[in-house]
Amino acid sequence: MHISITGLKPKGLVGYIRFWFLAIPSFRQAQTAPGNLHAEVRKIQGFQCTLTAWESRELMLNFLRSGPHLKAMKTFHKIATGPTYGYESDTIPTWEEAFELLMEKGKYY
């Protein structure tokens, strides 16, 4: 299974508003996307984090490149900053494990 972890910090008040305007539909899309096995959000140390698990990386990429998530990605650099990290695993990490991986191995944008 493919695990995807993100931790984003909105840029300023306008970025914060736009972030949530895009994040809510994107998360709803993830929850119902083909191949999604798990989807959670949590605020950790000022980061708005998502933890998702997918049947495969290919199905995750199909989600990533469509609908509300694609719209959010096109605006991302204007509204937020932060790391993302994805990897293959047989288990879904705890939030503590996920955030540690994100901070250690995540790629910042």
A tleap script that builds the chain and sets N, CA, C and O, in Angstrom:
source leaprc.protein.ff14SB
mol = sequence {
  NMET HIE ILE SER ILE THR GLY LEU LYS PRO
  LYS GLY LEU VAL GLY TYR ILE ARG PHE TRP
  PHE LEU ALA ILE PRO SER PHE ARG GLN ALA
  GLN THR ALA PRO GLY ASN LEU HIE ALA GLU
  VAL ARG LYS ILE GLN GLY PHE GLN CYS THR
  LEU THR ALA TRP GLU SER ARG GLU LEU MET
  LEU ASN PHE LEU ARG SER GLY PRO HIE LEU
  LYS ALA MET LYS THR PHE HIE LYS ILE ALA
  THR GLY PRO THR TYR GLY TYR GLU SER ASP
  THR ILE PRO THR TRP GLU GLU ALA PHE GLU
  LEU LEU MET GLU LYS GLY LYS TYR CTYR
}
set mol.1.N position { 0.853 -1.166 0.000 }
set mol.1.CA position { 0.000 0.000 0.000 }
set mol.1.C position { 0.896 1.225 0.000 }
set mol.1.O position { 2.012 1.198 0.519 }
set mol.2.N position { 0.387 2.306 -0.594 }
set mol.2.CA position { 1.148 3.556 -0.668 }
set mol.2.C position { 0.646 4.512 0.416 }
set mol.2.O position { -0.550 4.784 0.513 }
set mol.3.N position { 1.568 5.010 1.219 }
set mol.3.CA position { 1.268 5.960 2.283 }
set mol.3.C position { 1.694 7.343 1.804 }
set mol.3.O position { 2.794 7.513 1.280 }
set mol.4.N position { 0.823 8.322 1.985 }
set mol.4.CA position { 1.134 9.707 1.621 }
set mol.4.C position { 0.894 10.603 2.834 }
set mol.4.O position { -0.163 10.554 3.463 }
set mol.5.N position { 1.898 11.421 3.147 }
set mol.5.CA position { 1.834 12.312 4.304 }
set mol.5.C position { 2.160 13.727 3.822 }
set mol.5.O position { 3.135 13.931 3.099 }
set mol.6.N position { 1.349 14.693 4.221 }
set mol.6.CA position { 1.639 16.092 3.916 }
set mol.6.C position { 1.552 16.915 5.184 }
set mol.6.O position { 0.816 16.572 6.109 }
set mol.7.N position { 2.301 17.996 5.222 }
set mol.7.CA position { 2.255 18.941 6.337 }
set mol.7.C position { 2.406 20.342 5.770 }
set mol.7.O position { 3.504 20.739 5.380 }
set mol.8.N position { 1.337 21.078 5.722 }
set mol.8.CA position { 1.354 22.388 5.077 }
set mol.8.C position { 1.065 23.511 6.061 }
set mol.8.O position { 0.280 23.355 6.997 }
set mol.9.N position { 1.721 24.652 5.828 }
set mol.9.CA position { 1.473 25.857 6.607 }
set mol.9.C position { 1.014 26.947 5.646 }
set mol.9.O position { 1.759 27.345 4.751 }
set mol.10.N position { -0.220 27.433 5.833 }
set mol.10.CA position { -0.701 28.516 4.973 }
set mol.10.C position { 0.143 29.774 5.145 }
set mol.10.O position { 0.685 30.037 6.219 }
set mol.11.N position { 0.242 30.551 4.055 }
set mol.11.CA position { 1.006 31.798 4.040 }
set mol.11.C position { 0.060 32.970 4.306 }
set mol.11.O position { -0.723 33.342 3.432 }
set mol.12.N position { 0.125 33.550 5.501 }
set mol.12.CA position { -0.650 34.738 5.837 }
set mol.12.C position { -2.150 34.498 5.879 }
set mol.12.O position { -2.617 33.379 5.671 }
set mol.13.N position { -2.898 35.559 6.150 }
set mol.13.CA position { -4.351 35.468 6.301 }
set mol.13.C position { -5.032 35.083 4.998 }
set mol.13.O position { -5.899 34.210 4.992 }
set mol.14.N position { -4.658 35.713 3.900 }
set mol.14.CA position { -5.271 35.387 2.609 }
set mol.14.C position { -4.942 33.945 2.226 }
set mol.14.O position { -5.809 33.214 1.747 }
set mol.15.N position { -3.697 33.540 2.436 }
set mol.15.CA position { -3.308 32.166 2.169 }
set mol.15.C position { -4.082 31.176 3.024 }
set mol.15.O position { -4.465 30.105 2.552 }
set mol.16.N position { -4.310 31.531 4.269 }
set mol.16.CA position { -5.068 30.678 5.190 }
set mol.16.C position { -6.491 30.459 4.683 }
set mol.16.O position { -6.987 29.333 4.664 }
set mol.17.N position { -7.130 31.534 4.279 }
set mol.17.CA position { -8.508 31.442 3.775 }
set mol.17.C position { -8.553 30.617 2.491 }
set mol.17.O position { -9.387 29.723 2.351 }
set mol.18.N position { -7.659 30.919 1.562 }
set mol.18.CA position { -7.625 30.169 0.302 }
set mol.18.C position { -7.256 28.705 0.535 }
set mol.18.O position { -7.784 27.814 -0.131 }
set mol.19.N position { -6.346 28.459 1.484 }
set mol.19.CA position { -5.961 27.092 1.811 }
set mol.19.C position { -7.188 26.272 2.196 }
set mol.19.O position { -7.412 25.193 1.648 }
set mol.20.N position { -7.975 26.774 3.127 }
set mol.20.CA position { -9.146 26.023 3.580 }
set mol.20.C position { -10.210 25.904 2.504 }
set mol.20.O position { -10.904 24.890 2.425 }
set mol.21.N position { -10.343 26.924 1.680 }
set mol.21.CA position { -11.293 26.891 0.571 }
set mol.21.C position { -10.955 25.739 -0.382 }
set mol.21.O position { -11.852 25.140 -0.976 }
set mol.22.N position { -9.676 25.436 -0.524 }
set mol.22.CA position { -9.232 24.355 -1.406 }
set mol.22.C position { -9.032 23.025 -0.673 }
set mol.22.O position { -9.244 21.960 -1.252 }
set mol.23.N position { -8.629 23.084 0.586 }
set mol.23.CA position { -8.314 21.861 1.337 }
set mol.23.C position { -9.544 21.015 1.631 }
set mol.23.O position { -9.488 19.788 1.540 }
set mol.24.N position { -10.630 21.643 1.974 }
set mol.24.CA position { -11.834 20.872 2.337 }
set mol.24.C position { -12.343 20.043 1.159 }
set mol.24.O position { -12.560 18.843 1.324 }
set mol.25.N position { -12.543 20.636 -0.031 }
set mol.25.CA position { -12.965 19.794 -1.163 }
set mol.25.C position { -11.927 18.731 -1.544 }
set mol.25.O position { -12.291 17.627 -1.950 }
set mol.26.N position { -10.651 19.059 -1.417 }
set mol.26.CA position { -9.602 18.080 -1.741 }
set mol.26.C position { -9.658 16.885 -0.799 }
set mol.26.O position { -9.509 15.744 -1.234 }
set mol.27.N position { -9.871 17.140 0.484 }
set mol.27.CA position { -9.939 16.045 1.445 }
set mol.27.C position { -11.184 15.188 1.210 }
set mol.27.O position { -11.125 13.961 1.294 }
set mol.28.N position { -12.304 15.836 0.918 }
set mol.28.CA position { -13.524 15.069 0.608 }
set mol.28.C position { -13.297 14.189 -0.620 }
set mol.28.O position { -13.742 13.043 -0.664 }
set mol.29.N position { -12.597 14.741 -1.617 }
set mol.29.CA position { -12.278 13.963 -2.808 }
set mol.29.C position { -11.426 12.752 -2.429 }
set mol.29.O position { -11.681 11.644 -2.903 }
set mol.30.N position { -10.419 12.954 -1.581 }
set mol.30.CA position { -9.544 11.845 -1.168 }
set mol.30.C position { -10.336 10.745 -0.477 }
set mol.30.O position { -10.117 9.560 -0.732 }
set mol.31.N position { -11.247 11.134 0.390 }
set mol.31.CA position { -12.011 10.145 1.155 }
set mol.31.C position { -12.807 9.196 0.261 }
set mol.31.O position { -13.013 8.035 0.615 }
set mol.32.N position { -13.249 9.680 -0.881 }
set mol.32.CA position { -14.093 8.868 -1.765 }
set mol.32.C position { -13.376 8.418 -3.037 }
set mol.32.O position { -13.989 7.780 -3.893 }
set mol.33.N position { -12.095 8.738 -3.172 }
set mol.33.CA position { -11.343 8.396 -4.385 }
set mol.33.C position { -11.152 6.892 -4.503 }
set mol.33.O position { -10.952 6.207 -3.500 }
set mol.34.N position { -11.213 6.375 -5.734 }
set mol.34.CA position { -10.923 4.951 -5.935 }
set mol.34.C position { -9.531 4.603 -5.406 }
set mol.34.O position { -8.555 5.297 -5.687 }
set mol.35.N position { -9.460 3.526 -4.642 }
set mol.35.CA position { -8.187 3.067 -4.103 }
set mol.35.C position { -7.817 3.630 -2.749 }
set mol.35.O position { -6.833 3.190 -2.155 }
set mol.36.N position { -8.585 4.606 -2.233 }
set mol.36.CA position { -8.257 5.168 -0.923 }
set mol.36.C position { -8.681 4.196 0.171 }
set mol.36.O position { -9.823 3.738 0.203 }
set mol.37.N position { -7.749 3.890 1.062 }
set mol.37.CA position { -8.005 2.973 2.171 }
set mol.37.C position { -8.126 3.694 3.509 }
set mol.37.O position { -8.713 3.165 4.453 }
set mol.38.N position { -7.567 4.911 3.588 }
set mol.38.CA position { -7.510 5.632 4.862 }
set mol.38.C position { -7.245 7.102 4.565 }
set mol.38.O position { -6.413 7.433 3.720 }
set mol.39.N position { -7.957 7.982 5.266 }
set mol.39.CA position { -7.724 9.425 5.103 }
set mol.39.C position { -8.029 10.120 6.423 }
set mol.39.O position { -9.131 10.011 6.960 }
set mol.40.N position { -7.026 10.840 6.939 }
set mol.40.CA position { -7.171 11.591 8.189 }
set mol.40.C position { -6.469 12.930 8.060 }
set mol.40.O position { -5.535 13.091 7.274 }
set mol.41.N position { -6.937 13.882 8.845 }
set mol.41.CA position { -6.267 15.178 8.945 }
set mol.41.C position { -6.028 15.488 10.411 }
set mol.41.O position { -6.756 15.027 11.290 }
set mol.42.N position { -4.984 16.287 10.657 }
set mol.42.CA position { -4.670 16.676 12.026 }
set mol.42.C position { -3.719 17.864 11.974 }
set mol.42.O position { -2.889 17.961 11.071 }
set mol.43.N position { -3.839 18.759 12.934 }
set mol.43.CA position { -2.895 19.873 13.057 }
set mol.43.C position { -1.827 19.453 14.063 }
set mol.43.O position { -2.125 19.084 15.199 }
set mol.44.N position { -0.554 19.522 13.604 }
set mol.44.CA position { 0.570 19.144 14.447 }
set mol.44.C position { 1.651 20.208 14.318 }
set mol.44.O position { 2.126 20.487 13.218 }
set mol.45.N position { 2.035 20.794 15.432 }
set mol.45.CA position { 3.108 21.791 15.482 }
set mol.45.C position { 2.946 22.864 14.404 }
set mol.45.O position { 3.919 23.251 13.756 }
set mol.46.N position { 1.732 23.336 14.219 }
set mol.46.CA position { 1.449 24.403 13.260 }
set mol.46.C position { 1.263 23.950 11.825 }
set mol.46.O position { 0.938 24.766 10.963 }
set mol.47.N position { 1.461 22.667 11.546 }
set mol.47.CA position { 1.258 22.123 10.199 }
set mol.47.C position { -0.145 21.526 10.091 }
set mol.47.O position { -0.601 20.830 10.998 }
set mol.48.N position { -0.818 21.801 8.988 }
set mol.48.CA position { -2.080 21.141 8.661 }
set mol.48.C position { -1.692 19.861 7.917 }
set mol.48.O position { -1.258 19.911 6.766 }
set mol.49.N position { -1.852 18.725 8.581 }
set mol.49.CA position { -1.334 17.457 8.059 }
set mol.49.C position { -2.429 16.549 7.522 }
set mol.49.O position { -3.552 16.532 8.024 }
set mol.50.N position { -2.070 15.792 6.486 }
set mol.50.CA position { -2.928 14.718 6.001 }
set mol.50.C position { -2.128 13.426 6.012 }
set mol.50.O position { -0.920 13.411 5.780 }
set mol.51.N position { -2.833 12.356 6.286 }
set mol.51.CA position { -2.260 11.013 6.266 }
set mol.51.C position { -3.240 10.149 5.483 }
set mol.51.O position { -4.361 9.907 5.930 }
set mol.52.N position { -2.809 9.684 4.311 }
set mol.52.CA position { -3.670 8.842 3.496 }
set mol.52.C position { -2.949 7.549 3.146 }
set mol.52.O position { -1.721 7.504 3.064 }
set mol.53.N position { -3.739 6.499 2.940 }
set mol.53.CA position { -3.214 5.203 2.508 }
set mol.53.C position { -4.003 4.782 1.273 }
set mol.53.O position { -5.223 4.928 1.212 }
set mol.54.N position { -3.276 4.259 0.295 }
set mol.54.CA position { -3.847 3.924 -1.008 }
set mol.54.C position { -3.504 2.494 -1.382 }
set mol.54.O position { -2.467 1.966 -0.979 }
set mol.55.N position { -4.383 1.870 -2.155 }
set mol.55.CA position { -4.113 0.524 -2.646 }
set mol.55.C position { -2.819 0.481 -3.448 }
set mol.55.O position { -2.098 -0.516 -3.419 }
set mol.56.N position { -2.524 1.570 -4.168 }
set mol.56.CA position { -1.296 1.629 -4.964 }
set mol.56.C position { -0.894 3.082 -5.195 }
set mol.56.O position { -1.704 3.996 -5.044 }
set mol.57.N position { 0.357 3.278 -5.560 }
set mol.57.CA position { 0.844 4.621 -5.890 }
set mol.57.C position { 0.116 5.148 -7.122 }
set mol.57.O position { -0.188 6.338 -7.203 }
set mol.58.N position { -0.161 4.280 -8.065 }
set mol.58.CA position { -0.858 4.683 -9.287 }
set mol.58.C position { -2.240 5.269 -8.979 }
set mol.58.O position { -2.620 6.292 -9.551 }
set mol.59.N position { -2.988 4.631 -8.084 }
set mol.59.CA position { -4.306 5.150 -7.727 }
set mol.59.C position { -4.195 6.475 -6.972 }
set mol.59.O position { -5.036 7.358 -7.140 }
set mol.60.N position { -3.156 6.615 -6.138 }
set mol.60.CA position { -2.923 7.885 -5.456 }
set mol.60.C position { -2.639 8.981 -6.480 }
set mol.60.O position { -3.159 10.091 -6.365 }
set mol.61.N position { -1.807 8.668 -7.490 }
set mol.61.CA position { -1.481 9.655 -8.515 }
set mol.61.C position { -2.708 10.034 -9.341 }
set mol.61.O position { -2.832 11.187 -9.757 }
set mol.62.N position { -3.615 9.092 -9.586 }
set mol.62.CA position { -4.864 9.418 -10.286 }
set mol.62.C position { -5.649 10.462 -9.500 }
set mol.62.O position { -6.171 11.415 -10.079 }
set mol.63.N position { -5.733 10.285 -8.193 }
set mol.63.CA position { -6.390 11.267 -7.332 }
set mol.63.C position { -5.659 12.607 -7.390 }
set mol.63.O position { -6.274 13.659 -7.572 }
set mol.64.N position { -4.352 12.549 -7.235 }
set mol.64.CA position { -3.517 13.747 -7.184 }
set mol.64.C position { -3.703 14.633 -8.408 }
set mol.64.O position { -3.656 15.858 -8.302 }
set mol.65.N position { -3.909 14.030 -9.548 }
set mol.65.CA position { -3.956 14.747 -10.828 }
set mol.65.C position { -5.374 15.043 -11.306 }
set mol.65.O position { -5.587 15.242 -12.502 }
set mol.66.N position { -6.345 15.075 -10.399 }
set mol.66.CA position { -7.719 15.294 -10.845 }
set mol.66.C position { -8.518 16.140 -9.849 }
set mol.66.O position { -8.132 16.304 -8.692 }
set mol.67.N position { -9.619 16.660 -10.328 }
set mol.67.CA position { -10.617 17.326 -9.501 }
set mol.67.C position { -10.090 18.427 -8.602 }
set mol.67.O position { -9.161 19.148 -8.963 }
set mol.68.N position { -10.693 18.552 -7.421 }
set mol.68.CA position { -10.317 19.616 -6.486 }
set mol.68.C position { -8.834 19.579 -6.087 }
set mol.68.O position { -8.231 20.627 -5.862 }
set mol.69.N position { -8.249 18.385 -5.999 }
set mol.69.CA position { -6.842 18.316 -5.603 }
set mol.69.C position { -5.933 18.939 -6.660 }
set mol.69.O position { -4.980 19.640 -6.321 }
set mol.70.N position { -6.218 18.692 -7.925 }
set mol.70.CA position { -5.429 19.302 -8.992 }
set mol.70.C position { -5.539 20.829 -8.929 }
set mol.70.O position { -4.542 21.535 -9.085 }
set mol.71.N position { -6.735 21.324 -8.703 }
set mol.71.CA position { -6.941 22.773 -8.567 }
set mol.71.C position { -6.114 23.324 -7.399 }
set mol.71.O position { -5.492 24.379 -7.521 }
set mol.72.N position { -6.108 22.617 -6.283 }
set mol.72.CA position { -5.332 23.052 -5.112 }
set mol.72.C position { -3.835 23.047 -5.416 }
set mol.72.O position { -3.121 23.966 -5.015 }
set mol.73.N position { -3.361 22.029 -6.113 }
set mol.73.CA position { -1.930 21.948 -6.430 }
set mol.73.C position { -1.481 23.107 -7.316 }
set mol.73.O position { -0.363 23.601 -7.172 }
set mol.74.N position { -2.329 23.534 -8.209 }
set mol.74.CA position { -1.974 24.639 -9.104 }
set mol.74.C position { -1.811 25.955 -8.350 }
set mol.74.O position { -1.135 26.863 -8.833 }
set mol.75.N position { -2.418 26.067 -7.181 }
set mol.75.CA position { -2.377 27.292 -6.379 }
set mol.75.C position { -1.419 27.179 -5.204 }
set mol.75.O position { -1.110 28.180 -4.557 }
set mol.76.N position { -0.950 25.980 -4.924 }
set mol.76.CA position { -0.200 25.675 -3.714 }
set mol.76.C position { 0.896 26.681 -3.378 }
set mol.76.O position { 0.930 27.197 -2.262 }
set mol.77.N position { 1.794 26.969 -4.320 }
set mol.77.CA position { 2.951 27.821 -4.020 }
set mol.77.C position { 2.557 29.238 -3.608 }
set mol.77.O position { 3.337 29.935 -2.960 }
set mol.78.N position { 1.369 29.660 -3.975 }
set mol.78.CA position { 0.903 30.997 -3.603 }
set mol.78.C position { 0.314 31.024 -2.194 }
set mol.78.O position { 0.291 32.072 -1.548 }
set mol.79.N position { -0.161 29.872 -1.717 }
set mol.79.CA position { -0.932 29.886 -0.469 }
set mol.79.C position { -0.319 29.130 0.696 }
set mol.79.O position { -0.712 29.354 1.841 }
set mol.80.N position { 0.647 28.228 0.435 }
set mol.80.CA position { 1.171 27.404 1.543 }
set mol.80.C position { 2.593 26.947 1.245 }
set mol.80.O position { 3.096 27.069 0.128 }
set mol.81.N position { 3.212 26.422 2.281 }
set mol.81.CA position { 4.539 25.828 2.177 }
set mol.81.C position { 4.571 24.614 3.101 }
set mol.81.O position { 3.786 24.526 4.045 }
set mol.82.N position { 5.475 23.684 2.827 }
set mol.82.CA position { 5.611 22.538 3.717 }
set mol.82.C position { 6.039 21.288 2.992 }
set mol.82.O position { 6.144 21.275 1.765 }
set mol.83.N position { 6.291 20.217 3.763 }
set mol.83.CA position { 6.807 18.971 3.200 }
set mol.83.C position { 5.713 17.970 2.825 }
set mol.83.O position { 4.596 18.004 3.342 }
set mol.84.N position { 6.083 17.082 1.905 }
set mol.84.CA position { 5.272 15.913 1.580 }
set mol.84.C position { 6.195 14.706 1.565 }
set mol.84.O position { 7.392 14.826 1.307 }
set mol.85.N position { 5.626 13.547 1.844 }
set mol.85.CA position { 6.413 12.326 1.825 }
set mol.85.C position { 5.502 11.151 1.498 }
set mol.85.O position { 4.407 11.035 2.048 }
set mol.86.N position { 5.953 10.287 0.609 }
set mol.86.CA position { 5.204 9.091 0.268 }
set mol.86.C position { 6.121 7.885 0.245 }
set mol.86.O position { 7.299 7.994 -0.097 }
set mol.87.N position { 5.574 6.732 0.613 }
set mol.87.CA position { 6.370 5.502 0.647 }
set mol.87.C position { 5.455 4.285 0.657 }
set mol.87.O position { 4.253 4.397 0.898 }
set mol.88.N position { 6.037 3.133 0.393 }
set mol.88.CA position { 5.297 1.872 0.411 }
set mol.88.C position { 5.407 1.227 1.791 }
set mol.88.O position { 6.459 1.268 2.428 }
set mol.89.N position { 4.292 0.625 2.241 }
set mol.89.CA position { 4.278 -0.002 3.563 }
set mol.89.C position { 3.156 -1.033 3.639 }
set mol.89.O position { 2.198 -0.995 2.867 }
set mol.90.N position { 3.300 -1.942 4.576 }
set mol.90.CA position { 2.245 -2.910 4.850 }
set mol.90.C position { 1.296 -2.414 5.940 }
set mol.90.O position { 0.232 -2.994 6.156 }
set mol.91.N position { 1.693 -1.324 6.632 }
set mol.91.CA position { 0.878 -0.802 7.730 }
set mol.91.C position { 0.743 0.719 7.616 }
set mol.91.O position { 1.583 1.392 7.018 }
set mol.92.N position { -0.319 1.231 8.196 }
set mol.92.CA position { -0.537 2.673 8.270 }
set mol.92.C position { 0.157 3.169 9.536 }
set mol.92.O position { -0.074 2.624 10.615 }
set mol.93.N position { 1.002 4.195 9.423 }
set mol.93.CA position { 1.719 4.663 10.607 }
set mol.93.C position { 0.794 5.391 11.582 }
set mol.93.O position { -0.270 5.881 11.203 }
set mol.94.N position { 1.218 5.450 12.834 }
set mol.94.CA position { 0.521 6.295 13.803 }
set mol.94.C position { 0.812 7.750 13.417 }
set mol.94.O position { 1.701 8.011 12.606 }
set mol.95.N position { 0.074 8.683 13.989 }
set mol.95.CA position { 0.351 10.087 13.707 }
set mol.95.C position { 1.754 10.472 14.165 }
set mol.95.O position { 2.440 11.242 13.493 }
set mol.96.N position { 2.174 9.946 15.291 }
set mol.96.CA position { 3.517 10.251 15.783 }
set mol.96.C position { 4.574 9.768 14.791 }
set mol.96.O position { 5.509 10.502 14.469 }
set mol.97.N position { 4.426 8.542 14.310 }
set mol.97.CA position { 5.369 7.998 13.323 }
set mol.97.C position { 5.309 8.792 12.015 }
set mol.97.O position { 6.341 9.107 11.422 }
set mol.98.N position { 4.096 9.107 11.577 }
set mol.98.CA position { 3.922 9.823 10.308 }
set mol.98.C position { 4.582 11.196 10.358 }
set mol.98.O position { 5.278 11.582 9.418 }
set mol.99.N position { 4.373 11.934 11.437 }
set mol.99.CA position { 4.944 13.281 11.526 }
set mol.99.C position { 6.465 13.220 11.614 }
set mol.99.O position { 7.154 14.066 11.044 }
set mol.100.N position { 6.984 12.239 12.314 }
set mol.100.CA position { 8.436 12.079 12.395 }
set mol.100.C position { 9.030 11.791 11.008 }
set mol.100.O position { 10.046 12.376 10.632 }
set mol.101.N position { 8.396 10.893 10.255 }
set mol.101.CA position { 8.845 10.606 8.889 }
set mol.101.C position { 8.773 11.847 8.012 }
set mol.101.O position { 9.686 12.122 7.233 }
set mol.102.N position { 7.690 12.586 8.142 }
set mol.102.CA position { 7.498 13.799 7.348 }
set mol.102.C position { 8.600 14.808 7.605 }
set mol.102.O position { 9.132 15.401 6.667 }
set mol.103.N position { 8.947 15.009 8.868 }
set mol.103.CA position { 9.981 15.982 9.213 }
set mol.103.C position { 11.379 15.506 8.814 }
set mol.103.O position { 12.225 16.316 8.435 }
set mol.104.N position { 11.624 14.200 8.897 }
set mol.104.CA position { 12.944 13.659 8.578 }
set mol.104.C position { 13.178 13.460 7.084 }
set mol.104.O position { 14.274 13.712 6.583 }
set mol.105.N position { 12.129 13.001 6.366 }
set mol.105.CA position { 12.309 12.586 4.976 }
set mol.105.C position { 11.503 13.399 3.970 }
set mol.105.O position { 11.694 13.258 2.762 }
set mol.106.N position { 10.612 14.242 4.457 }
set mol.106.CA position { 9.740 14.969 3.545 }
set mol.106.C position { 10.474 15.965 2.675 }
set mol.106.O position { 11.484 16.536 3.084 }
set mol.107.N position { 9.963 16.170 1.477 }
set mol.107.CA position { 10.498 17.160 0.551 }
set mol.107.C position { 9.694 18.453 0.731 }
set mol.107.O position { 8.468 18.454 0.621 }
set mol.108.N position { 10.404 19.554 1.010 }
set mol.108.CA position { 9.743 20.837 1.232 }
set mol.108.C position { 9.459 21.541 -0.083 }
set mol.108.O position { 10.265 21.525 -1.013 }
set mol.109.N position { 8.299 22.153 -0.127 }
set mol.109.CA position { 7.882 22.953 -1.275 }
set mol.109.C position { 7.565 24.360 -0.823 }
set mol.109.O position { 7.192 25.202 -1.640 }
savepdb mol mol.pdb
quit
